């Protein structure tokens, strides 16, 4: 997934998973890893945007976009050792 810079064109856009604004400034020097991941905005191939932490958690449980159900390609199976 592509990481995008939140800008003015996305000022009113919400993350469809948590419903918080994509441009909200989560983080800071004391931010946890989860908060830092949520500060990143990721764009799926279907062009829907989410907080990085939100979409990572969602895709861990569901293999599709929560908005349009675009099916993410499955990761290649790890070869047996």
C-alpha distances in whole Angstrom, upper triangle without the diagonal:
4,7,10,13,15,18,21,20,18,21,22,18,18,15,16,16,19,20,20,19,16,18,20,21,20,21,24,26,26,23,22,19,18,19,17,13,14,15,12,10,6,6,5,7,10,10,11,10,11,12,10,12,13,10,10,14,14,11,14,17,15,13,13,12,15,16,16,15,13,13,10,11,13,13,16,19,20,23,26,28
4,6,10,12,15,18,17,16,19,20,17,17,15,17,17,19,20,20,18,15,16,19,19,19,20,23,24,26,22,22,19,18,19,16,14,14,14,10,9,6,5,7,8,11,9,11,9,11,12,10,14,14,12,13,16,16,15,17,20,19,17,16,14,17,17,17,18,15,16,13,14,17,16,19,22,23,26,30,31
4,7,9,13,16,15,14,16,18,16,16,14,16,17,18,19,18,16,12,13,16,16,16,17,19,21,22,19,19,17,16,16,13,11,12,11,7,6,4,6,9,11,14,11,12,9,10,10,8,12,13,12,12,16,16,16,18,21,20,19,18,16,18,18,19,20,18,19,16,18,19,19,22,24,25,28,31,33
4,6,9,12,12,10,13,15,13,14,13,16,17,18,18,17,14,11,11,14,14,15,17,19,21,23,20,21,19,18,17,14,13,13,11,8,6,6,7,10,12,14,11,11,8,10,10,10,14,15,14,15,18,18,18,21,23,22,21,19,17,18,18,19,21,19,20,18,20,22,22,25,28,29,32,35,37
4,6,10,10,9,11,14,13,14,14,17,18,19,18,16,13,10,9,12,12,14,15,17,19,21,19,20,19,18,16,14,13,13,10,8,7,9,10,14,16,17,14,14,11,12,11,12,15,16,16,17,20,21,21,23,26,25,24,23,20,21,20,22,24,22,24,22,24,26,25,28,31,32,35,38,39
4,7,8,6,8,11,9,11,12,15,17,16,15,13,10,7,6,9,10,12,14,16,20,21,19,20,19,18,16,14,14,12,9,8,7,9,11,14,17,17,14,13,10,10,10,12,15,15,16,18,20,20,21,24,26,25,24,23,19,20,19,21,23,22,24,23,25,27,27,30,33,34,38,40,42
4,5,6,6,10,10,13,14,17,19,19,18,15,12,9,7,11,12,15,17,19,22,24,21,23,23,22,19,18,17,16,13,12,10,13,13,17,19,19,15,15,12,14,14,16,19,19,19,21,24,24,25,27,29,28,28,25,22,22,21,23,26,25,27,26,28,30,30,34,36,38,41,44,45
4,5,5,8,10,13,15,18,21,20,18,16,12,11,9,12,13,17,19,21,24,26,24,26,25,24,22,21,21,18,16,15,13,16,16,20,21,21,17,16,14,16,16,19,21,21,22,24,26,26,27,30,31,30,30,27,24,24,22,24,27,26,29,28,31,33,33,37,40,41,44,47,49
4,6,8,9,12,14,17,20,20,17,16,13,11,10,14,16,19,21,23,27,28,26,28,27,25,23,22,21,19,17,16,13,15,14,17,19,18,14,14,12,15,16,18,21,21,21,23,26,25,26,29,30,28,28,25,22,22,20,21,24,23,26,26,28,31,32,35,38,40,43,46,48
4,6,5,8,11,13,16,16,14,12,9,7,7,11,13,16,19,21,25,26,23,24,24,22,20,19,18,16,14,13,10,12,12,15,17,16,13,11,9,11,12,15,18,17,17,20,22,21,22,25,27,25,25,22,19,19,17,19,22,21,24,23,26,29,30,33,36,37,41,44,45
4,6,9,11,14,17,16,13,11,8,7,6,9,12,15,18,20,24,25,22,24,24,22,19,19,19,16,14,14,12,15,15,18,21,20,16,15,12,13,14,17,19,18,19,22,23,23,25,27,28,27,28,25,21,21,19,22,24,24,27,26,30,32,32,36,39,40,43,46,48
4,7,10,12,15,14,11,10,7,8,8,10,14,16,19,22,26,26,24,25,25,23,20,21,20,17,16,16,14,16,16,19,21,19,16,14,12,13,14,18,19,18,19,22,23,22,24,27,27,26,27,24,20,19,17,20,23,23,26,26,29,32,33,36,39,40,44,47,48
4,7,9,12,12,9,9,6,6,8,10,13,15,19,22,25,26,23,24,23,21,19,19,18,15,14,14,11,13,13,15,18,16,13,10,9,9,11,14,16,15,15,19,20,18,20,23,24,22,23,20,16,15,14,16,19,20,22,22,26,28,29,33,35,37,40,43,45
4,6,9,8,5,5,4,5,8,9,13,14,17,21,24,24,21,21,21,18,16,17,16,12,13,13,11,12,13,15,18,16,14,10,9,8,9,13,14,12,13,16,17,16,18,21,21,20,21,18,15,13,12,15,18,19,21,21,25,26,28,31,33,35,39,41,43
4,5,6,5,6,6,6,9,10,13,13,16,20,23,23,19,19,18,15,14,15,13,10,11,11,9,10,11,12,16,15,13,9,7,5,6,10,11,8,9,13,13,12,14,17,17,16,17,15,12,10,10,14,15,16,19,18,22,23,24,28,30,32,35,38,40
4,6,5,8,9,9,13,14,17,16,20,23,26,26,22,22,21,17,17,18,16,13,14,14,12,12,12,13,16,14,13,9,8,7,9,12,12,9,9,13,13,11,13,16,16,14,16,13,10,7,7,11,13,14,17,17,21,22,24,27,29,31,35,37,39
4,6,8,11,11,14,14,17,16,18,22,25,24,20,19,18,15,15,16,14,11,14,14,12,12,13,13,17,15,15,11,10,7,8,11,10,6,7,11,10,8,11,13,13,12,14,12,10,7,9,13,13,15,16,16,20,21,22,26,27,29,33,35,37
4,6,9,10,13,12,14,13,16,20,23,21,18,17,17,13,13,15,13,10,12,14,13,14,15,16,20,19,18,14,12,9,8,11,10,7,10,12,11,10,14,15,15,15,18,16,14,11,12,16,17,19,20,20,23,24,25,29,30,32,35,37,39
4,7,9,12,11,14,14,17,21,24,23,20,20,20,17,15,17,16,12,14,15,13,15,16,17,20,19,17,13,12,10,10,13,13,10,12,15,15,13,17,19,18,18,20,18,15,12,12,16,18,19,22,22,25,26,28,31,33,35,38,40,42
4,6,9,7,11,10,14,17,21,20,17,18,18,15,13,15,14,10,11,13,12,14,16,18,21,20,18,15,12,10,9,13,12,10,13,16,15,15,18,20,20,20,22,20,17,15,15,19,20,22,24,23,27,28,29,32,34,35,39,41,43
4,5,5,9,10,14,17,21,21,18,19,19,16,14,15,14,11,10,12,10,13,15,17,20,19,17,14,11,9,9,13,14,12,14,17,17,17,20,22,23,22,23,21,18,16,16,19,21,22,24,24,27,29,29,33,35,36,40,42,44
4,6,8,10,13,16,19,20,17,18,17,15,13,13,12,9,8,9,7,10,11,14,18,17,14,12,8,7,6,10,12,11,12,15,16,16,18,20,21,21,22,20,16,16,15,18,20,20,22,21,25,26,27,30,32,34,37,40,41
4,6,9,12,14,18,19,16,18,18,16,13,13,13,11,8,9,8,12,14,17,20,20,17,15,11,10,9,12,14,14,15,18,19,20,21,24,25,25,25,23,20,19,19,22,24,24,26,25,28,29,29,33,35,36,40,42,44
4,6,9,12,16,16,14,16,16,15,11,12,13,10,8,10,10,14,16,19,23,23,20,17,14,12,10,13,14,14,16,18,19,20,22,24,25,25,26,25,22,20,20,24,25,26,28,26,29,31,31,34,36,37,41,43,44
4,6,8,12,13,11,14,14,14,10,10,12,9,7,10,11,15,18,21,24,25,22,19,16,14,11,13,14,15,17,19,20,21,23,24,26,27,27,26,24,23,23,26,28,28,29,28,30,31,31,34,36,37,40,42,43
4,7,10,11,8,10,11,10,6,7,9,7,5,9,11,15,18,21,24,25,22,20,16,13,10,12,11,13,16,16,17,19,21,22,24,25,26,25,23,22,23,26,27,27,28,27,29,30,29,33,34,34,38,40,41
4,7,7,5,8,9,9,6,5,9,8,7,10,13,16,20,22,26,27,25,22,19,16,12,13,12,15,17,17,18,21,22,23,25,26,27,27,25,24,26,29,29,29,30,28,30,31,30,33,34,34,37,39,40
4,6,5,9,11,12,9,8,12,12,10,13,16,19,23,26,29,30,28,26,22,19,16,16,16,18,21,21,21,24,26,26,28,30,31,31,29,28,29,32,33,33,34,31,33,34,32,35,37,36,39,41,41
4,6,9,11,13,11,10,13,14,13,15,19,21,25,28,31,33,30,29,25,22,19,18,18,21,23,22,23,26,27,27,30,32,32,33,31,31,32,35,36,35,36,33,35,35,33,36,37,36,39,41,41
4,6,10,11,10,10,13,14,13,16,20,22,26,28,32,33,31,29,25,22,19,18,17,20,22,21,22,25,27,26,28,30,32,32,31,30,32,35,35,35,35,33,35,34,33,36,36,36,39,40,40
4,7,8,6,6,10,10,10,13,16,19,22,25,28,30,28,25,22,19,15,15,13,16,19,18,18,21,23,22,25,27,28,28,27,26,28,31,31,31,32,29,31,31,30,32,33,33,36,38,38
4,5,5,6,9,10,11,13,16,18,22,24,28,29,27,25,22,18,15,14,11,14,17,16,16,19,21,20,22,24,26,27,25,25,27,30,30,30,30,27,29,29,27,30,31,30,33,34,35
4,5,5,6,9,10,11,15,16,20,21,25,26,25,23,20,17,13,11,9,13,15,13,13,17,18,17,20,22,23,24,23,23,25,28,27,27,27,24,26,25,23,26,27,26,30,31,31
4,5,5,6,9,10,13,14,18,19,23,24,23,21,17,14,11,9,6,9,12,10,10,14,15,15,17,19,20,21,20,20,22,25,25,25,25,22,24,24,23,26,26,26,30,31,32
4,5,5,6,9,12,14,18,20,24,25,23,20,17,14,10,10,8,10,13,13,13,15,17,17,19,21,23,23,21,21,23,26,26,26,26,24,26,26,25,28,30,30,33,35,35
4,5,5,7,11,13,17,19,22,24,22,20,16,13,10,9,8,11,13,13,14,17,18,18,21,22,23,23,22,21,23,26,26,26,26,23,25,25,24,27,29,28,32,34,34
4,5,6,9,10,14,15,19,21,19,17,14,11,7,5,5,8,10,9,11,13,14,15,17,19,19,19,18,18,20,23,23,22,22,20,22,22,21,24,25,25,29,31,32
4,5,7,9,13,15,19,20,18,15,12,9,5,5,4,6,9,9,10,12,14,15,17,18,19,19,17,16,18,21,21,21,22,20,22,23,22,26,27,28,31,33,35
4,6,10,13,16,19,20,18,16,12,10,6,7,8,10,12,12,14,16,17,18,21,21,22,21,19,19,20,23,23,23,24,22,24,25,25,28,30,30,34,36,37
4,6,10,13,16,18,15,14,10,8,6,5,8,10,10,11,13,15,16,17,20,20,20,19,17,18,19,21,22,21,22,19,21,22,22,25,27,28,31,34,35
4,7,10,13,14,12,10,7,6,5,5,9,10,9,11,14,14,15,17,19,19,18,17,15,15,16,18,19,18,19,17,20,21,21,25,27,28,32,34,36
4,7,10,11,9,8,6,5,6,5,9,10,8,9,13,13,12,15,17,16,16,14,12,13,14,16,16,15,16,14,16,18,18,21,24,25,29,31,33
4,7,8,6,6,4,7,9,9,12,12,9,11,15,14,13,16,18,16,15,13,10,12,12,13,14,12,14,12,15,17,18,21,24,26,29,32,34
4,5,5,6,7,8,11,10,13,12,9,11,14,12,11,14,16,14,12,10,8,11,11,11,11,9,10,9,11,14,15,18,21,23,27,30,32
4,5,8,10,12,15,14,17,16,13,14,17,15,13,17,18,16,13,11,9,13,12,11,12,8,10,8,10,14,15,18,21,23,26,30,32
4,6,9,12,15,15,18,16,13,16,18,15,14,18,18,15,13,10,8,11,9,8,9,7,9,9,12,15,17,20,23,26,29,32,35
4,6,10,13,14,17,16,13,16,18,16,15,19,20,18,16,13,10,12,10,10,12,10,13,12,15,18,20,23,26,28,31,34,37
4,7,11,12,15,13,10,14,16,13,13,17,18,15,14,11,8,9,8,9,11,10,13,12,16,18,20,23,26,28,32,35,37
4,7,9,12,10,9,12,14,13,13,17,18,16,16,13,10,10,10,12,13,13,15,14,17,20,20,24,27,28,32,35,37
4,6,8,7,6,9,11,10,11,14,15,15,15,13,10,10,10,13,14,14,16,15,18,19,20,24,26,28,31,34,36
4,6,5,6,9,10,11,12,14,16,16,16,15,13,13,14,17,17,17,18,17,20,21,21,24,26,28,31,34,35
4,6,6,6,9,10,11,12,15,15,15,15,13,14,15,18,18,17,18,15,18,18,18,21,23,24,28,30,32
4,6,5,6,9,10,11,13,14,15,15,14,14,16,19,18,19,19,17,19,19,18,22,23,24,28,30,31
4,6,5,6,9,10,11,12,13,13,11,11,13,16,16,16,17,15,18,19,19,23,24,25,29,31,33
4,5,5,6,8,10,10,10,10,8,9,11,13,13,13,13,12,15,15,16,20,21,23,26,29,31
4,5,5,6,9,10,10,11,11,12,15,16,15,15,14,12,14,14,14,17,19,20,23,25,27
4,6,5,7,9,11,12,12,11,15,17,16,16,15,14,16,15,16,19,20,21,25,26,28
4,5,5,6,8,8,8,8,11,13,12,13,13,12,15,14,15,19,20,22,25,27,30
4,5,5,5,7,8,9,12,13,11,11,10,8,11,11,12,15,17,18,22,24,27
4,6,7,10,11,12,16,17,14,15,13,11,13,11,12,15,15,17,21,22,24
4,7,9,11,11,15,16,13,14,13,12,14,13,14,17,17,19,23,24,26
4,6,8,8,12,13,10,11,9,9,12,11,13,17,17,20,23,25,28
4,7,9,12,12,8,8,6,6,8,8,10,14,15,18,21,23,26
4,6,9,8,5,5,4,6,9,10,13,16,18,21,24,27,30
4,5,6,5,5,7,7,11,13,16,19,21,24,27,30,32
4,6,6,8,10,11,15,16,19,22,24,26,30,32,35
4,6,8,11,13,16,18,21,24,26,29,33,35,38
4,6,9,11,15,17,20,23,26,29,32,34,37
4,6,9,12,14,17,20,22,25,29,31,34
4,6,9,12,15,18,21,24,27,29,32
4,6,9,12,15,17,20,23,26,29
4,6,9,12,15,17,21,23,26
4,6,9,12,15,18,21,24
4,6,8,12,15,17,20
4,6,9,12,15,18
4,6,9,12,15
4,6,9,12
4,6,9
4,6
4
